[in-house]
Amino acid sequence: MTLERIPFGQWTFDVEVDGPSDGPAVLLLHGFPHSRASWTEVAPILHRAGLRTIAPDQRGYSDDARPTTVSEYALPLLAADALAVLDALGVESAHVVGHDWGAAVAWYLGARHADRVNSLVALAIPHLDAYQYAYRVDAEQQHSSQYVEFLMSDGAAEQFLADDAAQLYGWFAQAGEGVLTPEQVERYVAKHREPGVLDAALNWYRANNLLGEPFEFGPVPVPTTFVWSVTDTAVSKLAVEKTGEHVTGPYRLVTLEQTSHWQPQQDPETVAAEVVRLARTEQLENR
């Protein structure tokens, strides 16, 4: 494993690169409240399949890429960071995998920068056009989005979480339904104890209003898998059903019956299998 320090503009990103140096590239985008360590269980499986993984700490999580202004966390900037990482490593295009708001960045890349995306695997979060449509018309999604309203509220989230991240322990226990190991919980809580990380995470929600004006990403033309967990209370069935309407490339929905929101930790084998399947399909088509 190599930890790269990649400069882009005024920021420098911490990026973990591992696996065969000549293997197809897989860009792994973590969500909140995680870090690049979100892929600790998934990456080794991808390496054994011959894939090279690129896992950045995204904007707000890298030590030297932690803006303090809300607007500096807008999705186009997060996507530009990801592309800059690929550029710095000499990667023209990659298989892109995202979890939680990392999935939102992945959807954006798939819709707006399809030439850089060989395939897309989105975990937990549907295409944001589908999510926002469901929020407007579906009582289930409106109820499921209450946590987003809380995180966007000015000051309330900071006050609730201003306890050296101790509240995150309870949050993980509740949202993860006990599926995360103590070591996994500790790795994420420790990251959010670093100065400015929690504020950065909240700024992401505030810069990218999931409940506001439609994003209008547009269709995703690349081969795509969306992995959804039935027990994940953050997403309604309507948002899941509508996601396929926003993919014009080959599309596959994987529904997990027993897995919670934390798919990369609880079911890394299924996550990795979808990435490998798409990567091998692309290799066969290019022969």
Residue pairs with C-beta under 8 A, 6 or more apart in sequence:
1 16
1 17
1 18
2 16
2 17
2 18
3 14
3 15
3 16
3 17
4 14
4 15
4 16
4 17
4 88
4 89
5 12
5 13
5 14
5 15
5 64
6 12
6 13
6 15
6 56
6 84
6 85
6 88
6 89
7 13
7 88
8 65
8 80
8 81
8 84
8 85
8 88
11 59
11 62
11 64
11 65
11 67
11 81
12 62
12 63
12 64
12 65
13 56
13 57
13 58
13 59
13 62
13 64
13 65
13 81
13 84
13 85
14 36
14 56
14 57
14 61
14 62
14 63
14 65
15 36
15 54
15 55
15 56
15 57
15 85
15 89
16 36
16 53
16 54
16 55
16 56
17 52
17 53
17 54
17 55
17 89
18 43
18 47
18 52
18 53
18 55
19 26
19 43
19 46
19 47
19 50
19 51
19 52
19 53
20 47
20 50
20 51
20 52
21 52
22 52
23 47
23 50
23 51
23 52
24 50
24 51
24 52
24 94
24 95
24 118
24 279
24 282
24 283
25 51
25 52
25 54
25 86
25 89
25 91
25 93
25 94
25 95
26 46
26 51
26 52
26 53
26 54
26 94
26 95
26 96
26 97
26 275
26 279
27 54
27 82
27 85
27 86
27 91
27 94
27 95
27 96
27 97
28 36
28 38
28 39
28 42
28 43
28 53
28 54
28 55
28 97
28 98
28 102
29 56
29 58
29 82
29 96
29 97
29 98
29 99
29 102
29 103
29 105
29 106
30 36
30 37
30 38
30 39
30 55
30 57
30 58
30 61
30 99
30 100
30 102
31 38
31 98
31 99
31 100
31 101
31 102
31 103
31 124
31 125
32 100
32 101
32 201
32 204
32 205
33 168
33 171
33 188
33 191
33 192
33 198
33 201
34 99
34 100
34 188
34 191
35 57
35 61
35 187
35 188
35 191
36 55
36 56
36 57
36 61
37 187
37 188
37 191
38 55
38 99
38 102
38 188
38 264
38 265
39 53
39 55
39 264
40 187
41 264
41 265
41 268
42 97
42 264
42 268
42 271
42 272
42 275
43 53
43 55
45 268
45 269
45 272
45 276
46 53
46 272
46 275
46 276
47 53
49 272
49 276
49 279
51 95
51 275
51 276
51 279
54 85
54 86
54 89
54 91
54 94
56 62
56 81
56 82
56 85
57 65
58 78
58 81
58 82
58 102
58 105
59 65
59 66
59 67
59 72
59 73
59 77
59 78
59 81
59 200
60 66
60 67
60 73
60 196
60 197
60 200
60 201
60 203
60 204
61 191
61 197
61 200
63 194
65 81
66 196
66 197
66 200
67 73
67 200
67 203
68 196
68 199
69 203
70 203
70 206
70 207
71 207
72 203
72 207
73 200
73 203
73 204
73 206
73 207
73 208
74 207
74 208
75 104
75 105
75 108
75 207
75 208
75 215
76 108
76 112
78 105
78 108
78 204
79 105
79 108
79 109
79 112
79 113
82 96
82 105
82 109
83 109
83 113
83 116
86 92
86 93
86 94
86 116
92 116
93 115
93 116
93 117
93 118
94 116
94 117
94 118
95 117
95 118
95 119
95 120
95 121
95 275
95 278
95 279
95 282
96 106
96 109
96 110
96 117
96 118
96 119
96 120
96 121
97 106
97 120
97 121
97 122
97 123
97 271
97 275
98 104
98 105
98 106
98 107
98 120
98 121
98 122
98 123
98 125
99 123
99 124
99 125
99 263
99 264
100 123
100 124
100 125
100 261
101 125
101 204
101 205
101 208
103 122
103 123
103 124
103 125
104 125
104 128
104 208
106 120
106 121
106 122
107 120
107 122
107 125
107 127
107 128
107 217
107 220
108 128
108 217
109 116
109 117
109 120
110 117
110 120
110 220
110 221
110 222
110 224
111 217
111 218
111 219
111 220
111 246
112 217
112 218
114 220
114 221
114 222
117 222
118 222
118 223
118 278
118 279
118 282
119 222
119 223
119 224
119 225
119 275
119 278
119 279
119 281
119 282
120 220
120 222
120 223
120 224
120 225
121 224
121 225
121 226
121 227
121 271
121 274
121 275
121 278
122 224
122 225
122 226
122 227
123 227
123 263
123 264
123 271
124 227
124 228
124 229
124 232
124 234
124 235
124 261
124 263
125 131
125 234
125 235
126 226
126 228
126 235
126 239
126 240
126 242
126 243
127 217
127 220
127 226
127 242
127 243
127 246
127 247
128 210
128 215
128 217
129 214
129 215
129 216
129 217
129 218
129 242
129 246
130 239
130 240
130 242
130 243
130 245
130 246
131 141
131 210
131 235
131 239
132 210
132 211
132 214
132 215
133 214
133 238
133 239
133 242
134 140
134 141
134 236
134 238
134 239
134 242
135 141
135 142
135 145
135 210
135 211
135 239
137 238
138 236
138 238
138 239
140 236
140 237
140 238
141 235
141 236
141 238
141 239
144 233
144 234
144 235
144 236
145 210
145 211
145 234
147 234
148 205
148 210
148 211
149 211
150 156
150 157
150 160
151 157
151 202
151 205
151 206
152 205
152 206
152 209
152 211
157 202
158 198
158 199
158 202
160 167
161 167
161 168
161 198
164 193
165 189
165 192
165 193
165 198
168 188
168 189
168 192
169 185
169 189
172 180
172 185
172 188
172 189
173 180
173 185
175 260
175 261
175 262
176 185
176 260
176 261
176 262
176 266
177 231
177 260
179 259
179 260
179 262
179 265
179 266
180 262
180 265
180 266
181 265
184 265
191 197
192 198
192 201
217 246
218 246
219 246
219 247
219 248
220 246
220 247
220 248
220 249
221 247
221 248
221 249
222 249
223 249
223 250
223 251
223 278
223 281
223 282
224 247
224 249
224 250
224 251
224 252
225 251
225 252
225 253
225 254
225 274
225 277
225 278
226 240
226 243
226 244
226 251
226 252
226 253
226 254
227 254
227 256
227 263
227 270
227 271
227 274
228 235
228 240
228 253
228 254
228 255
228 256
229 255
229 256
229 259
229 260
229 261
229 263
230 255
230 256
230 257
231 257
231 258
231 259
231 260
231 261
232 260
232 261
233 261
234 261
240 253
243 253
244 251
244 253
252 274
254 270
254 274
256 263
256 267
256 270
259 266
259 267
259 270
260 266
263 270
263 271
264 271
